[in-house]
Amino acid sequence: MLLLILVSFSLSAHDFSADRELLNAYLTDDMPVWKAYIDSLAAVGTQDAVLQSLPYEYGYCAAQLDRDKELALTYTKLYKAHVEAAKELLPKGHYAMYVSSVYVYEMALRISLRPAKTLTLAKKAVKQSPDDPMVLNYYGMTLFYAPKAFGSKKEALDLFLRAVNAFEAPEWHHCWWRASAMMYVAQCYLKLGQAETALQYAEKTLQEYPGFRFVEDTLMPEIYDSL
């Protein structure tokens, strides 16, 4: 929102600075760059390649849901297969997180309908790995987008703030998940009626990630309209 891996890898072992081009593609919404990267790793087909691809497959599937249903379906199937193939190699909490996201995409594609299971798995991931910023960020997103009966913007904000704090280690600064978490903090403040705080956080996000297209073109205008 990722990963140079040994068979017994940990997130802290990954050099996210190697992913700068992929981060820039996320910031500028240039998803063909991600598709090319995912396809290149799929062609390699090793366990390490699958693990390295998974976090980008996660993001790419989400990006295609409202753009190209056929691509979203194709890559969701690939993603689901890779999640299962990597099950025993993933860090604690990541399998539950990824399976939860598969269910989200399958619901959007009308393949299956398991909303309760989606939230249960997201919560399980946090219980298994309460300090993992990727897991915290993902659970925050599930609550941010969930219907009011299941989600809470305030709780989502707390999770995103915890994620941003955990992302402060230097190795995370080239990770697209960190930029995503910061963007969601600003969105949560806006949804909670705190437009001035949202503006401050959006400006902070743009200082750290200049050219973040969604923040510049969508979020900032929404914030100004609310001031």
C-alpha positions as CSV (number, residue, x, y, z in Angstrom):
1,M,0.0,0.0,0.0
2,L,7.1,-4.7,-1.1
3,L,9.1,-7.5,-0.8
4,L,12.7,-8.7,-1.4
5,I,12.5,-12.0,0.5
6,L,14.3,-15.0,1.7
7,V,12.2,-18.1,2.4
8,S,12.1,-17.0,6.1
9,F,11.8,-13.3,5.3
10,S,10.6,-10.5,7.5
11,L,9.3,-7.0,6.5
12,S,12.2,-5.3,8.2
13,A,14.6,-7.1,5.8
14,H,13.1,-5.5,2.7
15,D,14.8,-2.5,1.1
16,F,11.8,-0.3,0.1
17,S,14.2,2.2,-1.5
18,A,14.4,-0.2,-4.4
19,D,10.7,0.4,-5.0
20,R,10.9,4.1,-5.7
21,E,9.7,3.8,-9.3
22,L,6.7,1.8,-8.1
23,L,6.0,4.3,-5.4
24,N,6.0,7.1,-8.0
25,A,3.7,5.1,-10.1
26,Y,1.3,4.9,-7.2
27,L,1.5,8.6,-6.5
28,T,0.8,9.5,-10.1
29,D,-1.8,6.7,-10.6
30,D,0.3,5.1,-13.3
31,M,-1.0,1.6,-12.8
32,P,0.4,0.1,-16.1
33,V,3.8,0.3,-14.4
34,W,2.5,-1.9,-11.6
35,K,1.0,-4.3,-14.2
36,A,4.3,-4.7,-16.0
37,Y,6.0,-5.3,-12.7
38,I,3.5,-8.0,-11.6
39,D,3.6,-9.6,-15.0
40,S,7.4,-9.8,-14.9
41,L,7.4,-11.5,-11.5
42,A,4.7,-13.9,-12.6
43,A,6.9,-14.9,-15.5
44,V,9.7,-15.7,-13.0
45,G,7.3,-17.9,-11.0
46,T,9.5,-18.6,-8.0
47,Q,8.4,-18.3,-4.4
48,D,10.5,-15.2,-3.9
49,A,8.9,-13.6,-6.9
50,V,5.4,-14.4,-5.7
51,L,6.1,-12.9,-2.3
52,Q,7.6,-9.8,-3.9
53,S,4.6,-9.4,-6.1
54,L,1.8,-9.8,-3.6
55,P,1.6,-6.3,-2.1
56,Y,1.4,-4.9,-5.6
57,E,-1.2,-7.4,-6.7
58,Y,-3.2,-6.3,-3.7
59,G,-3.1,-2.7,-4.8
60,Y,-3.5,-3.3,-8.5
61,C,-6.6,-5.4,-8.1
62,A,-8.2,-2.6,-6.0
63,A,-7.3,0.0,-8.6
64,Q,-8.9,-1.9,-11.4
65,L,-12.3,-2.6,-9.8
66,D,-13.7,0.7,-11.0
67,R,-11.8,0.8,-14.2
68,D,-11.6,-2.5,-15.9
69,K,-13.6,-5.4,-14.5
70,E,-12.0,-7.9,-16.8
71,L,-8.5,-7.0,-15.7
72,A,-9.7,-6.9,-12.0
73,L,-11.1,-10.4,-12.4
74,T,-8.0,-11.8,-14.0
75,Y,-5.6,-10.3,-11.5
76,T,-7.8,-11.1,-8.5
77,K,-7.7,-14.8,-9.5
78,L,-3.9,-14.6,-9.8
79,Y,-3.6,-12.8,-6.5
80,K,-5.8,-15.3,-4.7
81,A,-3.7,-18.2,-6.1
82,H,-0.5,-16.4,-5.0
83,V,-1.9,-15.7,-1.5
84,E,-2.5,-19.4,-1.0
85,A,0.8,-20.4,-2.5
86,A,2.6,-18.1,-0.1
87,K,0.6,-18.9,3.0
88,E,3.3,-20.6,5.0
89,L,5.9,-17.9,4.1
90,L,4.1,-14.8,5.0
91,P,4.7,-12.7,8.1
92,K,2.3,-13.2,11.0
93,G,-1.0,-11.6,10.2
94,H,-0.4,-11.1,6.5
95,Y,-2.2,-14.2,5.3
96,A,-5.4,-13.2,7.1
97,M,-5.0,-9.6,5.8
98,Y,-4.6,-10.8,2.2
99,V,-7.4,-13.3,2.3
100,S,-9.7,-10.6,3.7
101,S,-8.8,-8.4,0.7
102,V,-9.5,-11.2,-1.7
103,Y,-13.0,-11.4,-0.3
104,V,-13.4,-7.6,-0.7
105,Y,-12.5,-7.9,-4.4
106,E,-14.7,-10.9,-5.0
107,M,-17.6,-9.1,-3.5
108,A,-17.0,-6.1,-5.7
109,L,-16.8,-8.5,-8.7
110,R,-19.9,-10.3,-7.5
111,I,-18.1,-13.6,-7.3
112,S,-18.9,-14.1,-3.6
113,L,-20.5,-12.3,-0.7
114,R,-18.6,-12.6,2.6
115,P,-18.6,-9.1,4.3
116,A,-18.6,-10.5,7.9
117,K,-15.7,-12.8,7.1
118,T,-13.8,-9.9,5.5
119,L,-13.9,-7.9,8.8
120,T,-13.3,-10.9,11.0
121,L,-10.1,-11.7,9.1
122,A,-8.9,-8.1,9.1
123,K,-9.4,-8.0,12.9
124,K,-7.6,-11.3,13.2
125,A,-4.7,-10.0,11.3
126,V,-4.3,-7.1,13.8
127,K,-4.6,-9.4,16.7
128,Q,-1.8,-11.6,15.2
129,S,0.4,-8.7,14.4
130,P,-0.7,-5.5,16.4
131,D,2.4,-3.4,15.5
132,D,2.7,-4.3,11.8
133,P,2.0,-1.0,9.9
134,M,0.7,-2.8,6.8
135,V,-1.8,-4.8,8.8
136,L,-2.9,-1.7,10.8
137,N,-3.3,0.2,7.5
138,Y,-5.4,-2.6,6.0
139,Y,-7.7,-2.9,9.0
140,G,-8.2,0.9,8.9
141,M,-9.3,0.7,5.3
142,T,-11.8,-2.1,6.0
143,L,-13.4,0.1,8.7
144,F,-13.2,3.3,6.6
145,Y,-15.1,1.7,3.7
146,A,-17.5,-0.5,5.8
147,P,-21.1,0.4,6.2
148,K,-21.8,2.3,9.5
149,A,-23.1,-0.8,11.1
150,F,-19.7,-2.4,10.8
151,G,-17.2,0.4,10.4
152,S,-16.1,3.5,12.3
153,K,-14.2,6.5,10.9
154,K,-12.9,7.3,14.3
155,E,-11.6,3.8,14.9
156,A,-10.2,3.8,11.3
157,L,-8.4,7.1,12.1
158,D,-6.8,5.6,15.2
159,L,-5.5,2.7,13.1
160,F,-4.1,4.9,10.4
161,L,-2.3,7.0,12.9
162,R,-0.8,3.9,14.5
163,A,0.2,2.8,11.0
164,V,1.8,6.1,10.2
165,N,3.7,6.0,13.4
166,A,4.9,2.5,12.7
167,F,5.9,3.5,9.2
168,E,8.3,6.1,10.5
169,A,11.3,3.8,10.3
170,P,13.5,4.9,7.3
171,E,13.0,1.7,5.4
172,W,9.3,2.4,5.0
173,H,9.6,5.9,3.4
174,H,9.7,4.5,-0.1
175,C,6.8,2.2,0.5
176,W,3.5,3.1,-1.1
177,W,1.6,1.8,1.9
178,R,3.0,4.6,4.0
179,A,1.8,7.3,1.5
180,S,-1.6,5.5,1.5
181,A,-1.8,5.6,5.3
182,M,-1.1,9.3,5.4
183,M,-3.7,10.1,2.8
184,Y,-6.3,8.1,4.7
185,V,-5.5,10.0,7.9
186,A,-6.4,13.3,6.1
187,Q,-9.5,11.6,4.7
188,C,-10.6,10.5,8.1
189,Y,-10.2,13.9,9.6
190,L,-12.3,15.3,6.8
191,K,-15.1,12.7,7.3
192,L,-15.1,13.4,11.0
193,G,-15.7,17.1,10.4
194,Q,-12.2,18.3,11.2
195,A,-11.4,20.0,7.9
196,E,-8.7,22.3,9.2
197,T,-6.8,19.3,10.6
198,A,-7.4,17.4,7.4
199,L,-5.9,20.3,5.5
200,Q,-2.8,20.3,7.7
201,Y,-2.3,16.6,7.2
202,A,-2.9,16.7,3.5
203,E,-0.3,19.4,3.2
204,K,2.1,17.4,5.3
205,T,1.5,14.4,3.0
206,L,2.2,16.5,-0.1
207,Q,5.4,17.8,1.5
208,E,6.6,14.2,1.9
209,Y,5.1,12.9,-1.3
210,P,5.0,15.7,-3.9
211,G,2.8,15.0,-6.9
212,F,0.4,12.7,-5.0
213,R,-2.3,12.9,-7.6
214,F,-5.3,11.9,-5.5
215,V,-4.4,14.3,-2.7
216,E,-3.8,17.2,-5.1
217,D,-6.7,16.7,-7.5
218,T,-9.4,15.2,-5.3
219,L,-8.8,15.4,-1.6
220,M,-7.5,19.0,-1.4
221,P,-10.5,20.4,-3.3
222,E,-12.9,18.4,-1.0
223,I,-11.2,19.8,2.0
224,Y,-11.3,23.4,0.8
225,D,-15.0,23.0,0.0
226,S,-15.5,22.0,3.7
227,L,-13.6,24.9,5.3
